[in-house]
Amino acid sequence: MRHKIFFLMFLFSAASMLHAVDYKKKKMVFDNHEFSVLENVNIDYDEGTITITPENEWDDFIVEITPEYDLYINGRYIHLNNEQQELVHDYYELYIDILDGAREIGEKGAQLGIKGAAIGGKAISGLFKLLSAGYDTNDLEEELEREAHKIEMEAEKLEEHAEIIEDMAEDLEDLHRDLKERIEELNELESF
């Protein structure tokens, strides 16, 4: 029985550590400000400017939206009417909100991964407790289940937050289409 528990604790510990590494990788993506939610284009955020470029090689353009909500296509300033300006403003702010939300999810996910790895450590230290009198496998199991339940609750909250970000990404897709339809210069770009 003790060998089975040792083996299970080892597997649990290893799985928790792998989980932490996975979240760390996701966080690294957000730190590079690469977060694409649209087909056919790449979106980058650097020094306050959103840059949109085509994914394909045959279409060549650079669309930039500055923190002042100015729109540039291939370095040329595009004059906007009030309705267009509002669309560009909404697009910029929504993208920033998505980026911030994704970064927060990555950071919280990394924290959960670390907590999962800590449970693995508690499982290992619990094995040593099993050697002492007054502590049995049921005690260890209850202790680990309590800790795992806390992490599961945090993960559920994180998943709810991710669903909100997903809805925001769908809104960004709609805004992207609106930009293309309502700003002639963007409509002329085939893969925008």
N, CA, C and O atoms as a DFTB+ gen file, in Angstrom:
768 C
 N C O
     1  1       0.830      -1.197       0.000
     2  2       0.000       0.000       0.000
     3  2       0.877       1.266       0.000
     4  3       0.611       2.215      -0.737
     5  1       1.929       1.261       0.841
     6  2       2.792       2.443       0.908
     7  2       3.522       2.680      -0.407
     8  3       3.746       3.828      -0.788
     9  1       3.898       1.606      -1.110
    10  2       4.558       1.781      -2.405
    11  2       3.614       2.435      -3.409
    12  3       4.023       3.278      -4.207
    13  1       2.362       2.038      -3.356
    14  2       1.370       2.625      -4.258
    15  2       1.199       4.116      -3.965
    16  3       1.096       4.926      -4.886
    17  1       1.170       4.470      -2.693
    18  2       1.025       5.879      -2.306
    19  2       2.250       6.673      -2.738
    20  3       2.121       7.786      -3.247
    21  1       3.449       6.102      -2.536
    22  2       4.662       6.789      -2.968
    23  2       4.620       7.045      -4.475
    24  3       4.951       8.140      -4.931
    25  1       4.214       6.038      -5.242
    26  2       4.145       6.175      -6.689
    27  2       3.109       7.227      -7.086
    28  3       3.381       8.049      -7.961
    29  1       1.946       7.219      -6.472
    30  2       0.912       8.199      -6.775
    31  2       1.377       9.613      -6.436
    32  3       1.125      10.552      -7.191
    33  1       2.054       9.760      -5.307
    34  2       2.554      11.080      -4.919
    35  2       3.601      11.569      -5.916
    36  3       3.642      12.754      -6.249
    37  1       4.438      10.664      -6.387
    38  2       5.438      11.050      -7.377
    39  2       4.754      11.525      -8.653
    40  3       5.128      12.562      -9.201
    41  1       3.755      10.781      -9.136
    42  2       3.035      11.177     -10.350
    43  2       2.339      12.522     -10.172
    44  3       2.376      13.370     -11.063
    45  1       1.707      12.710      -9.025
    46  2       1.005      13.959      -8.748
    47  2       1.988      15.122      -8.739
    48  3       1.720      16.186      -9.298
    49  1       3.121      14.904      -8.099
    50  2       4.150      15.941      -8.031
    51  2       4.667      16.287      -9.419
    52  3       4.802      17.463      -9.755
    53  1       4.953      15.282     -10.221
    54  2       5.471      15.519     -11.573
    55  2       4.442      16.239     -12.438
    56  3       4.778      17.161     -13.181
    57  1       3.195      15.813     -12.336
    58  2       2.139      16.462     -13.123
    59  2       1.980      17.922     -12.719
    60  3       1.778      18.778     -13.580
    61  1       2.066      18.218     -11.446
    62  2       1.941      19.595     -10.978
    63  2       3.069      20.451     -11.513
    64  3       2.844      21.596     -11.906
    65  1       4.271      19.921     -11.533
    66  2       5.404      20.688     -12.033
    67  2       5.269      20.946     -13.527
    68  3       5.598      22.039     -13.988
    69  1       4.795      19.970     -14.293
    70  2       4.583      20.174     -15.722
    71  2       3.520      21.232     -15.969
    72  3       3.637      22.035     -16.894
    73  1       2.497      21.233     -15.150
    74  2       1.428      22.216     -15.251
    75  2       2.007      23.623     -15.078
    76  3       1.619      24.544     -15.796
    77  1       2.914      23.790     -14.147
    78  2       3.527      25.094     -13.900
    79  2       4.335      25.540     -15.113
    80  3       4.292      26.714     -15.482
    81  1       5.066      24.633     -15.733
    82  2       5.865      24.983     -16.895
    83  2       4.963      25.437     -18.034
    84  3       5.281      26.405     -18.724
    85  1       3.847      24.755     -18.240
    86  2       2.914      25.116     -19.298
    87  2       2.421      26.542     -19.124
    88  3       2.394      27.303     -20.091
    89  1       2.035      26.919     -17.925
    90  2       1.559      28.273     -17.705
    91  2       2.673      29.287     -17.886
    92  3       2.431      30.394     -18.367
    93  1       3.883      28.925     -17.509
    94  2       4.995      29.845     -17.678
    95  2       5.193      30.151     -19.162
    96  3       5.464      31.296     -19.526
    97  1       5.062      29.145     -20.017
    98  2       5.198      29.372     -21.451
    99  2       4.121      30.332     -21.933
   100  3       4.412      31.226     -22.728
   101  1       2.899      30.171     -21.478
   102  2       1.826      31.057     -21.892
   103  2       2.124      32.483     -21.459
   104  3       1.862      33.426     -22.206
   105  1       2.660      32.645     -20.284
   106  2       2.988      33.978     -19.784
   107  2       4.037      34.630     -20.674
   108  3       3.962      35.828     -20.945
   109  1       5.009      33.857     -21.126
   110  2       6.056      34.419     -21.967
   111  2       5.473      34.987     -23.255
   112  3       5.951      36.008     -23.747
   113  1       4.472      34.356     -23.796
   114  2       3.844      34.872     -25.002
   115  2       3.255      36.250     -24.733
   116  3       3.399      37.155     -25.555
   117  1       2.599      36.418     -23.600
   118  2       1.971      37.693     -23.300
   119  2       3.011      38.766     -23.012
   120  3       2.785      39.937     -23.315
   121  1       4.146      38.387     -22.434
   122  2       5.183      39.373     -22.163
   123  2       5.786      39.920     -23.455
   124  3       6.299      41.038     -23.471
   125  1       5.729      39.149     -24.529
   126  2       6.226      39.619     -25.820
   127  2       5.187      40.452     -26.552
   128  3       5.432      40.908     -27.669
   129  1       4.032      40.654     -25.936
   130  2       2.947      41.450     -26.497
   131  2       2.415      40.863     -27.794
   132  3       1.922      41.594     -28.653
   133  1       2.514      39.552     -27.939
   134  2       1.963      38.907     -29.114
   135  2       0.672      38.229     -28.698
   136  3       0.671      37.273     -27.923
   137  1      -0.402      38.732     -29.219
   138  2      -1.688      38.163     -28.867
   139  2      -2.602      38.366     -30.057
   140  3      -3.161      39.448     -30.236
   141  1      -2.757      37.353     -30.859
   142  2      -3.535      37.498     -32.074
   143  2      -4.888      36.829     -31.921
   144  3      -4.977      35.659     -31.549
   145  1      -5.922      37.569     -32.208
   146  2      -7.274      37.032     -32.114
   147  2      -7.969      37.067     -33.468
   148  3      -9.121      36.647     -33.571
   149  1      -7.308      37.551     -34.495
   150  2      -7.926      37.722     -35.801
   151  2      -7.243      36.844     -36.837
   152  3      -6.044      36.575     -36.753
   153  1      -8.022      36.403     -37.811
   154  2      -7.464      35.641     -38.917
   155  2      -6.868      36.603     -39.928
   156  3      -7.298      37.753     -40.022
   157  1      -5.903      36.154     -40.670
   158  2      -5.284      36.868     -41.795
   159  2      -4.336      37.994     -41.401
   160  3      -3.604      38.494     -42.256
   161  1      -4.325      38.409     -40.142
   162  2      -3.427      39.493     -39.740
   163  2      -2.677      39.132     -38.461
   164  3      -3.130      38.325     -37.649
   165  1      -1.528      39.755     -38.317
   166  2      -0.762      39.688     -37.075
   167  2      -0.915      41.026     -36.379
   168  3      -0.869      42.077     -37.018
   169  1      -1.095      40.985     -35.071
   170  2      -1.214      42.220     -34.303
   171  2      -0.107      42.231     -33.271
   172  3       0.112      41.254     -32.555
   173  1       0.582      43.349     -33.211
   174  2       1.658      43.507     -32.243
   175  2       1.418      44.810     -31.491
   176  3       0.832      45.751     -32.025
   177  1       1.870      44.850     -30.270
   178  2       1.733      46.051     -29.448
   179  2       3.118      46.391     -28.913
   180  3       3.733      45.600     -28.198
   181  1       3.595      47.567     -29.266
   182  2       4.928      47.965     -28.830
   183  2       4.942      49.460     -28.568
   184  3       4.558      50.253     -29.428
   185  1       5.382      49.841     -27.390
   186  2       5.501      51.244     -26.993
   187  2       4.211      52.022     -27.234
   188  3       4.238      53.171     -27.674
   189  1       3.093      51.385     -26.941
   190  2       1.811      52.052     -27.014
   191  2       1.132      52.033     -28.367
   192  3      -0.011      52.475     -28.490
   193  1       1.813      51.531     -29.384
   194  2       1.240      51.505     -30.727
   195  2       0.848      50.084     -31.113
   196  3       1.616      49.139     -30.935
   197  1      -0.368      49.955     -31.647
   198  2      -0.815      48.676     -32.190
   199  2      -0.404      48.647     -33.657
   200  3      -0.681      49.580     -34.412
   201  1       0.260      47.565     -34.048
   202  2       0.688      47.392     -35.426
   203  2       0.008      46.149     -35.987
   204  3       0.057      45.072     -35.392
   205  1      -0.624      46.319     -37.137
   206  2      -1.338      45.220     -37.785
   207  2      -0.678      44.974     -39.137
   208  3      -0.556      45.891     -39.949
   209  1      -0.252      43.735     -39.378
   210  2       0.376      43.357     -40.635
   211  2      -0.292      42.088     -41.159
   212  3      -0.884      41.336     -40.384
   213  1      -0.204      41.843     -42.468
   214  2      -0.832      40.638     -43.024
   215  2      -0.046      39.384     -42.669
   216  3       1.173      39.426     -42.504
   217  1      -0.763      38.265     -42.555
   218  2      -0.093      36.985     -42.331
   219  2       0.515      36.459     -43.622
   220  3       1.543      35.783     -43.592
   221  1      -0.104      36.759     -44.745
   222  2       0.375      36.221     -46.020
   223  2       1.541      37.048     -46.542
   224  3       1.788      38.165     -46.086
   225  1       2.247      36.478     -47.503
   226  2       3.422      37.143     -48.060
   227  2       3.084      38.033     -49.251
   228  3       3.859      38.931     -49.580
   229  1       1.946      37.806     -49.904
   230  2       1.630      38.538     -51.121
   231  2       0.973      39.886     -50.872
   232  3       0.932      40.722     -51.774
   233  1       0.463      40.115     -49.678
   234  2      -0.134      41.403     -49.352
   235  2       0.827      42.118     -48.402
   236  3       1.279      41.531     -47.419
   237  1       1.132      43.351     -48.685
   238  2       2.155      44.045     -47.905
   239  2       1.611      45.376     -47.400
   240  3       1.461      46.324     -48.170
   241  1       1.319      45.442     -46.118
   242  2       0.881      46.699     -45.518
   243  2       1.237      46.704     -44.041
   244  3       1.443      45.661     -43.421
   245  1       1.301      47.904     -43.506
   246  2       1.477      48.092     -42.061
   247  2       0.437      49.120     -41.636
   248  3       0.446      50.264     -42.090
   249  1      -0.459      48.687     -40.757
   250  2      -1.462      49.586     -40.197
   251  2      -1.057      49.832     -38.753
   252  3      -0.784      48.895     -38.003
   253  1      -1.021      51.092     -38.377
   254  2      -0.660      51.443     -37.007
   255  2      -1.761      52.296     -36.383
   256  3      -2.336      53.178     -37.022
   257  1      -2.032      52.003     -35.118
   258  2      -2.949      52.828     -34.327
   259  2      -2.158      53.283     -33.109
   260  3      -1.685      52.472     -32.313
   261  1      -2.026      54.588     -32.985
   262  2      -1.210      55.159     -31.904
   263  2      -2.037      55.325     -30.625
   264  3      -3.262      55.205     -30.656
   265  1      -1.367      55.599     -29.505
   266  2      -2.102      55.847     -28.250
   267  2      -3.031      57.057     -28.337
   268  3      -3.949      57.196     -27.529
   269  1      -2.797      57.927     -29.308
   270  2      -3.669      59.097     -29.516
   271  2      -4.824      58.754     -30.448
   272  3      -5.626      59.619     -30.802
   273  1      -4.903      57.465     -30.847
   274  2      -5.944      56.935     -31.741
   275  2      -5.810      57.466     -33.160
   276  3      -6.799      57.582     -33.884
   277  1      -4.592      57.785     -33.550
   278  2      -4.326      58.154     -34.934
   279  2      -4.128      56.872     -35.726
   280  3      -3.595      55.889     -35.213
   281  1      -4.560      56.891     -36.977
   282  2      -4.450      55.734     -37.856
   283  2      -3.454      56.040     -38.975
   284  3      -3.537      57.076     -39.635
   285  1      -2.512      55.118     -39.174
   286  2      -1.521      55.233     -40.237
   287  2      -1.540      53.952     -41.059
   288  3      -1.629      52.852     -40.513
   289  1      -1.458      54.103     -42.354
   290  2      -1.296      52.954     -43.250
   291  2      -0.011      53.179     -44.027
   292  3       0.128      54.161     -44.755
   293  1       0.927      52.254     -43.861
   294  2       2.256      52.358     -44.488
   295  2       2.891      53.715     -44.226
   296  3       3.510      54.304     -45.113
   297  1       2.733      54.202     -43.010
   298  2       3.348      55.450     -42.596
   299  2       2.574      56.697     -42.953
   300  3       2.965      57.797     -42.565
   301  1       1.478      56.550     -43.687
   302  2       0.675      57.705     -44.123
   303  2      -0.489      57.903     -43.156
   304  3      -1.263      56.981     -42.896
   305  1      -0.598      59.118     -42.631
   306  2      -1.693      59.467     -41.721
   307  2      -3.019      59.414     -42.477
   308  3      -3.135      59.929     -43.589
   309  1      -4.012      58.786     -41.858
   310  2      -5.342      58.688     -42.464
   311  2      -6.286      59.606     -41.701
   312  3      -6.496      59.434     -40.501
   313  1      -6.845      60.567     -42.394
   314  2      -7.805      61.486     -41.769
   315  2      -9.119      60.740     -41.548
   316  3      -9.615      60.058     -42.445
   317  1      -9.671      60.875     -40.359
   318  2     -10.887      60.149     -39.982
   319  2     -11.991      61.116     -39.606
   320  3     -11.737      62.169     -39.020
   321  1     -13.222      60.751     -39.947
   322  2     -14.354      61.528     -39.448
   323  2     -14.650      61.074     -38.009
   324  3     -13.998      60.161     -37.502
   325  1     -15.607      61.692     -37.371
   326  2     -15.887      61.389     -35.954
   327  2     -16.280      59.937     -35.725
   328  3     -15.833      59.316     -34.760
   329  1     -17.114      59.391     -36.604
   330  2     -17.541      57.999     -36.456
   331  2     -16.350      57.048     -36.600
   332  3     -16.198      56.107     -35.821
   333  1     -15.515      57.304     -37.595
   334  2     -14.324      56.473     -37.800
   335  2     -13.352      56.601     -36.635
   336  3     -12.756      55.617     -36.198
   337  1     -13.200      57.819     -36.142
   338  2     -12.308      58.056     -35.012
   339  2     -12.769      57.275     -33.785
   340  3     -11.955      56.724     -33.044
   341  1     -14.077      57.236     -33.582
   342  2     -14.634      56.492     -32.453
   343  2     -14.376      54.988     -32.611
   344  3     -14.078      54.302     -31.634
   345  1     -14.491      54.488     -33.829
   346  2     -14.195      53.067     -34.086
   347  2     -12.735      52.748     -33.778
   348  3     -12.428      51.740     -33.141
   349  1     -11.844      53.618     -34.237
   350  2     -10.409      53.401     -33.976
   351  2     -10.142      53.449     -32.470
   352  3      -9.382      52.633     -31.950
   353  1     -10.750      54.383     -31.782
   354  2     -10.616      54.490     -30.328
   355  2     -11.089      53.196     -29.651
   356  3     -10.386      52.631     -28.813
   357  1     -12.275      52.741     -30.021
   358  2     -12.835      51.530     -29.416
   359  2     -11.967      50.305     -29.691
   360  3     -11.759      49.463     -28.818
   361  1     -11.466      50.224     -30.923
   362  2     -10.601      49.114     -31.317
   363  2      -9.332      49.097     -30.462
   364  3      -8.949      48.061     -29.918
   365  1      -8.698      50.244     -30.355
   366  2      -7.463      50.372     -29.572
   367  2      -7.705      49.970     -28.122
   368  3      -6.979      49.143     -27.571
   369  1      -8.718      50.553     -27.514
   370  2      -8.969      50.294     -26.092
   371  2      -9.362      48.840     -25.835
   372  3      -8.949      48.251     -24.835
   373  1     -10.150      48.266     -26.726
   374  2     -10.546      46.867     -26.547
   375  2      -9.341      45.949     -26.690
   376  3      -9.196      45.000     -25.920
   377  1      -8.476      46.215     -27.659
   378  2      -7.277      45.398     -27.815
   379  2      -6.400      45.475     -26.571
   380  3      -5.881      44.456     -26.115
   381  1      -6.231      46.659     -26.025
   382  2      -5.418      46.823     -24.815
   383  2      -6.058      46.061     -23.650
   384  3      -5.358      45.414     -22.871
   385  1      -7.368      46.139     -23.534
   386  2      -8.066      45.400     -22.467
   387  2      -7.869      43.891     -22.625
   388  3      -7.666      43.182     -21.639
   389  1      -7.929      43.404     -23.859
   390  2      -7.710      41.973     -24.101
   391  2      -6.277      41.594     -23.743
   392  3      -6.038      40.579     -23.089
   393  1      -5.336      42.410     -24.174
   394  2      -3.926      42.142     -23.878
   395  2      -3.685      42.117     -22.370
   396  3      -3.016      41.218     -21.861
   397  1      -4.226      43.099     -21.660
   398  2      -4.071      43.146     -20.205
   399  2      -4.731      41.939     -19.543
   400  3      -4.170      41.341     -18.625
   401  1      -5.925      41.585     -20.014
   402  2      -6.623      40.431     -19.457
   403  2      -5.868      39.139     -19.708
   404  3      -5.779      38.288     -18.823
   405  1      -5.328      38.988     -20.901
   406  2      -4.556      37.789     -21.230
   407  2      -3.290      37.705     -20.378
   408  3      -2.913      36.628     -19.915
   409  1      -2.648      38.834     -20.180
   410  2      -1.444      38.866     -19.346
   411  2      -1.795      38.470     -17.908
   412  3      -1.068      37.710     -17.268
   413  1      -2.912      38.993     -17.416
   414  2      -3.345      38.667     -16.057
   415  2      -3.656      37.175     -15.930
   416  3      -3.307      36.547     -14.931
   417  1      -4.309      36.616     -16.940
   418  2      -4.607      35.184     -16.916
   419  2      -3.307      34.379     -16.914
   420  3      -3.185      33.393     -16.187
   421  1      -2.346      34.798     -17.722
   422  2      -1.060      34.108     -17.749
   423  2      -0.347      34.153     -16.406
   424  3       0.208      33.153     -15.949
   425  1      -0.369      35.328     -15.779
   426  2       0.288      35.464     -14.476
   427  2      -0.410      34.631     -13.411
   428  3       0.242      33.942     -12.627
   429  1      -1.741      34.696     -13.384
   430  2      -2.482      33.908     -12.395
   431  2      -2.353      32.422     -12.683
   432  3      -2.301      31.612     -11.757
   433  1      -2.300      32.059     -13.948
   434  2      -2.094      30.659     -14.307
   435  2      -0.744      30.160     -13.833
   436  3      -0.627      29.034     -13.349
   437  1       0.275      30.993     -13.970
   438  2       1.603      30.621     -13.488
   439  2       1.584      30.442     -11.972
   440  3       2.199      29.518     -11.439
   441  1       0.879      31.326     -11.292
   442  2       0.767      31.202      -9.833
   443  2       0.063      29.908      -9.448
   444  3       0.457      29.244      -8.488
   445  1      -0.980      29.548     -10.196
   446  2      -1.674      28.286      -9.914
   447  2      -0.755      27.098     -10.161
   448  3      -0.767      26.125      -9.407
   449  1       0.037      27.184     -11.220
   450  2       0.992      26.113     -11.494
   451  2       1.990      25.941     -10.358
   452  3       2.345      24.822      -9.991
   453  1       2.433      27.059      -9.811
   454  2       3.369      27.005      -8.674
   455  2       2.688      26.393      -7.462
   456  3       3.283      25.601      -6.731
   457  1       1.431      26.772      -7.258
   458  2       0.682      26.184      -6.136
   459  2       0.500      24.685      -6.340
   460  3       0.567      23.914      -5.383
   461  1       0.271      24.270      -7.583
   462  2       0.151      22.846      -7.880
   463  2       1.446      22.112      -7.590
   464  3       1.442      21.008      -7.046
   465  1       2.548      22.736      -7.958
   466  2       3.848      22.131      -7.664
   467  2       4.079      22.057      -6.151
   468  3       4.684      21.109      -5.651
   469  1       3.590      23.065      -5.437
   470  2       3.729      23.066      -3.977
   471  2       2.947      21.904      -3.362
   472  3       3.379      21.316      -2.370
   473  1       1.799      21.577      -3.953
   474  2       1.048      20.412      -3.461
   475  2       1.875      19.155      -3.658
   476  3       1.884      18.263      -2.809
   477  1       2.568      19.093      -4.783
   478  2       3.469      17.952      -4.998
   479  2       4.523      17.871      -3.909
   480  3       4.853      16.789      -3.424
   481  1       5.050      19.034      -3.530
   482  2       6.025      19.065      -2.432
   483  2       5.409      18.635      -1.119
   484  3       6.035      17.919      -0.337
   485  1       4.179      19.069      -0.873
   486  2       3.478      18.648       0.354
   487  2       3.219      17.151       0.335
   488  3       3.256      16.489       1.373
   489  1       2.957      16.624      -0.856
   490  2       2.734      15.175      -0.957
   491  2       4.000      14.424      -0.584
   492  3       3.958      13.412       0.116
   493  1       5.117      14.931      -1.059
   494  2       6.388      14.275      -0.728
   495  2       6.688      14.389       0.763
   496  3       7.090      13.413       1.396
   497  1       6.491      15.590       1.325
   498  2       6.744      15.734       2.764
   499  2       5.733      14.921       3.568
   500  3       6.045      14.441       4.657
   501  1       4.508      14.764       3.024
   502  2       3.502      13.943       3.687
   503  2       3.912      12.488       3.761
   504  3       3.535      11.767       4.685
   505  1       4.683      12.070       2.786
   506  2       5.169      10.684       2.819
   507  2       6.052      10.456       4.039
   508  3       6.022       9.384       4.644
   509  1       6.823      11.450       4.391
   510  2       7.669      11.319       5.575
   511  2       6.813      11.338       6.843
   512  3       7.130      10.666       7.825
   513  1       5.721      12.117       6.812
   514  2       4.812      12.130       7.956
   515  2       4.178      10.767       8.178
   516  3       3.860      10.401       9.310
   517  1       3.991      10.008       7.086
   518  2       3.399       8.679       7.205
   519  2       4.261       7.744       8.057
   520  3       3.773       6.772       8.633
   521  1       5.523       8.057       8.118
   522  2       6.430       7.228       8.900
   523  2       6.256       7.448      10.408
   524  3       6.683       6.627      11.220
   525  1       5.628       8.562      10.763
   526  2       5.422       8.842      12.189
   527  2       4.063       8.317      12.634
   528  3       3.157       8.109      11.828
   529  1       3.956       8.115      13.919
   530  2       2.707       7.612      14.495
   531  2       1.663       8.741      14.501
   532  3       2.014       9.915      14.620
   533  1       0.413       8.386      14.376
   534  2      -0.669       9.364      14.473
   535  2      -0.996      10.055      13.161
   536  3      -1.848      10.944      13.132
   537  1      -0.344       9.669      12.079
   538  2      -0.615      10.260      10.770
   539  2      -0.687       9.112       9.779
   540  3       0.276       8.363       9.616
   541  1      -1.824       8.975       9.119
   542  2      -1.972       7.857       8.187
   543  2      -2.319       8.365       6.784
   544  3      -2.392       9.572       6.555
   545  1      -2.526       7.455       5.873
   546  2      -2.791       7.813       4.477
   547  2      -4.072       8.628       4.329
   548  3      -4.163       9.481       3.447
   549  1      -5.063       8.374       5.186
   550  2      -6.297       9.164       5.133
   551  2      -6.021      10.624       5.472
   552  3      -6.569      11.527       4.839
   553  1      -5.161      10.857       6.479
   554  2      -4.796      12.225       6.845
   555  2      -4.098      12.927       5.674
   556  3      -4.392      14.079       5.356
   557  1      -3.178      12.213       5.050
   558  2      -2.445      12.772       3.916
   559  2      -3.402      13.080       2.765
   560  3      -3.341      14.150       2.160
   561  1      -4.270      12.140       2.479
   562  2      -5.225      12.324       1.385
   563  2      -6.139      13.521       1.635
   564  3      -6.380      14.315       0.725
   565  1      -6.644      13.658       2.847
   566  2      -7.520      14.791       3.182
   567  2      -6.783      16.120       3.051
   568  3      -7.321      17.093       2.523
   569  1      -5.546      16.145       3.537
   570  2      -4.744      17.369       3.460
   571  2      -4.511      17.786       2.004
   572  3      -4.652      18.958       1.655
   573  1      -4.155      16.819       1.167
   574  2      -3.891      17.120      -0.238
   575  2      -5.174      17.501      -0.979
   576  3      -5.158      18.382      -1.838
   577  1      -6.276      16.841      -0.648
   578  2      -7.544      17.168      -1.294
   579  2      -8.005      18.579      -0.946
   580  3      -8.568      19.270      -1.796
   581  1      -7.776      19.011       0.274
   582  2      -8.134      20.386       0.663
   583  2      -7.345      21.396      -0.167
   584  3      -7.896      22.366      -0.686
   585  1      -6.062      21.145      -0.276
   586  2      -5.211      22.053      -1.057
   587  2      -5.602      22.039      -2.537
   588  3      -5.672      23.087      -3.178
   589  1      -5.852      20.854      -3.063
   590  2      -6.232      20.740      -4.469
   591  2      -7.578      21.427      -4.725
   592  3      -7.765      22.042      -5.775
   593  1      -8.494      21.331      -3.795
   594  2      -9.802      21.971      -3.944
   595  2      -9.658      23.492      -4.031
   596  3     -10.338      24.141      -4.825
   597  1      -8.770      24.051      -3.211
   598  2      -8.535      25.497      -3.262
   599  2      -8.036      25.911      -4.650
   600  3      -8.472      26.917      -5.209
   601  1      -7.123      25.121      -5.183
   602  2      -6.576      25.433      -6.501
   603  2      -7.655      25.284      -7.571
   604  3      -7.733      26.102      -8.488
   605  1      -8.478      24.258      -7.462
   606  2      -9.561      24.065      -8.424
   607  2     -10.516      25.253      -8.415
   608  3     -10.972      25.684      -9.474
   609  1     -10.823      25.781      -7.249
   610  2     -11.716      26.934      -7.162
   611  2     -11.086      28.154      -7.844
   612  3     -11.766      28.888      -8.560
   613  1      -9.799      28.362      -7.620
   614  2      -9.100      29.470      -8.267
   615  2      -9.064      29.270      -9.782
   616  3      -9.209      30.228     -10.542
   617  1      -8.869      28.020     -10.218
   618  2      -8.823      27.722     -11.653
   619  2     -10.184      27.987     -12.300
   620  3     -10.246      28.458     -13.436
   621  1     -11.257      27.693     -11.597
   622  2     -12.594      27.968     -12.134
   623  2     -12.807      29.469     -12.318
   624  3     -13.369      29.904     -13.324
   625  1     -12.357      30.255     -11.346
   626  2     -12.464      31.718     -11.486
   627  2     -11.642      32.202     -12.679
   628  3     -12.070      33.078     -13.431
   629  1     -10.465      31.620     -12.836
   630  2      -9.596      31.986     -13.947
   631  2     -10.245      31.619     -15.283
   632  3     -10.142      32.365     -16.257
   633  1     -10.901      30.486     -15.319
   634  2     -11.598      30.065     -16.535
   635  2     -12.748      31.023     -16.869
   636  3     -12.972      31.341     -18.036
   637  1     -13.461      31.473     -15.862
   638  2     -14.530      32.452     -16.087
   639  2     -13.962      33.746     -16.670
   640  3     -14.546      34.346     -17.573
   641  1     -12.818      34.160     -16.140
   642  2     -12.158      35.368     -16.644
   643  2     -11.731      35.156     -18.106
   644  3     -11.850      36.063     -18.929
   645  1     -11.240      33.970     -18.413
   646  2     -10.815      33.666     -19.784
   647  2     -12.002      33.701     -20.739
   648  3     -11.858      34.117     -21.889
   649  1     -13.157      33.274     -20.281
   650  2     -14.357      33.317     -21.126
   651  2     -14.750      34.763     -21.433
   652  3     -15.220      35.063     -22.531
   653  1     -14.561      35.644     -20.476
   654  2     -14.836      37.065     -20.708
   655  2     -13.873      37.610     -21.764
   656  3     -14.275      38.360     -22.654
   657  1     -12.607      37.229     -21.657
   658  2     -11.607      37.659     -22.636
   659  2     -11.977      37.120     -24.020
   660  3     -11.819      37.816     -25.023
   661  1     -12.459      35.903     -24.068
   662  2     -12.876      35.309     -25.345
   663  2     -14.025      36.112     -25.968
   664  3     -14.041      36.348     -27.175
   665  1     -14.970      36.522     -25.144
   666  2     -16.071      37.358     -25.648
   667  2     -15.547      38.694     -26.161
   668  3     -16.018      39.205     -27.177
   669  1     -14.578      39.251     -25.457
   670  2     -13.985      40.517     -25.891
   671  2     -13.281      40.333     -27.239
   672  3     -13.327      41.218     -28.094
   673  1     -12.632      39.185     -27.423
   674  2     -11.948      38.913     -28.690
   675  2     -12.961      38.834     -29.839
   676  3     -12.678      39.284     -30.949
   677  1     -14.127      38.270     -29.572
   678  2     -15.174      38.241     -30.596
   679  2     -15.645      39.656     -30.923
   680  3     -15.910      39.976     -32.081
   681  1     -15.745      40.494     -29.902
   682  2     -16.105      41.897     -30.138
   683  2     -15.036      42.600     -30.978
   684  3     -15.355      43.433     -31.826
   685  1     -13.771      42.259     -30.737
   686  2     -12.691      42.856     -31.516
   687  2     -12.798      42.441     -32.985
   688  3     -12.560      43.251     -33.881
   689  1     -13.155      41.186     -33.228
   690  2     -13.356      40.741     -34.611
   691  2     -14.432      41.588     -35.292
   692  3     -14.270      42.009     -36.437
   693  1     -15.521      41.830     -34.583
   694  2     -16.600      42.663     -35.135
   695  2     -16.103      44.081     -35.424
   696  3     -16.398      44.650     -36.476
   697  1     -15.348      44.643     -34.478
   698  2     -14.801      45.993     -34.681
   699  2     -13.836      46.027     -35.860
   700  3     -13.795      46.998     -36.615
   701  1     -13.067      44.962     -36.008
   702  2     -12.119      44.882     -37.125
   703  2     -12.879      44.946     -38.454
   704  3     -12.499      45.681     -39.366
   705  1     -13.950      44.169     -38.546
   706  2     -14.781      44.199     -39.760
   707  2     -15.377      45.596     -39.981
   708  3     -15.418      46.097     -41.105
   709  1     -15.837      46.213     -38.881
   710  2     -16.398      47.568     -38.992
   711  2     -15.348      48.563     -39.496
   712  3     -15.647      49.416     -40.332
   713  1     -14.130      48.452     -38.987
   714  2     -13.062      49.341     -39.453
   715  2     -12.862      49.175     -40.953
   716  3     -12.781      50.157     -41.691
   717  1     -12.785      47.932     -41.394
   718  2     -12.563      47.664     -42.815
   719  2     -13.718      48.207     -43.665
   720  3     -13.500      48.782     -44.732
   721  1     -14.930      48.019     -43.182
   722  2     -16.100      48.464     -43.953
   723  2     -16.252      49.981     -43.972
   724  3     -16.705      50.538     -44.972
   725  1     -15.888      50.648     -42.903
   726  2     -16.192      52.081     -42.772
   727  2     -15.025      53.018     -43.057
   728  3     -15.204      54.232     -43.153
   729  1     -13.836      52.452     -43.189
   730  2     -12.678      53.290     -43.536
   731  2     -12.160      52.803     -44.885
   732  3     -11.584      51.721     -44.995
   733  1     -12.377      53.621     -45.903
   734  2     -12.096      53.242     -47.293
   735  2     -10.665      52.735     -47.485
   736  3     -10.438      51.757     -48.197
   737  1      -9.707      53.403     -46.849
   738  2      -8.305      53.027     -47.025
   739  2      -8.022      51.618     -46.466
   740  3      -7.179      50.895     -46.998
   741  1      -8.720      51.243     -45.410
   742  2      -8.573      49.890     -44.863
   743  2      -9.291      48.875     -45.749
   744  3      -8.826      47.748     -45.918
   745  1     -10.410      49.277     -46.304
   746  2     -11.185      48.386     -47.178
   747  2     -10.390      48.025     -48.439
   748  3     -10.576      46.956     -49.020
   749  1      -9.518      48.921     -48.841
   750  2      -8.688      48.663     -50.026
   751  2      -7.608      47.626     -49.761
   752  3      -7.050      47.064     -50.704
   753  1      -7.304      47.364     -48.494
   754  2      -6.293      46.351     -48.149
   755  2      -6.982      44.986     -48.137
   756  3      -7.820      44.702     -47.281
   757  1      -6.614      44.165     -49.092
   758  2      -7.329      42.905     -49.304
   759  2      -7.395      42.024     -48.064
   760  3      -8.464      41.507     -47.739
   761  1      -6.289      41.842     -47.369
   762  2      -6.296      40.899     -46.248
   763  2      -6.405      41.554     -44.877
   764  3      -6.117      40.925     -43.859
   765  1      -6.822      42.823     -44.852
   766  2      -7.042      43.465     -43.532
   767  2      -8.288      42.892     -42.911
   768  3      -8.663      43.284     -41.806
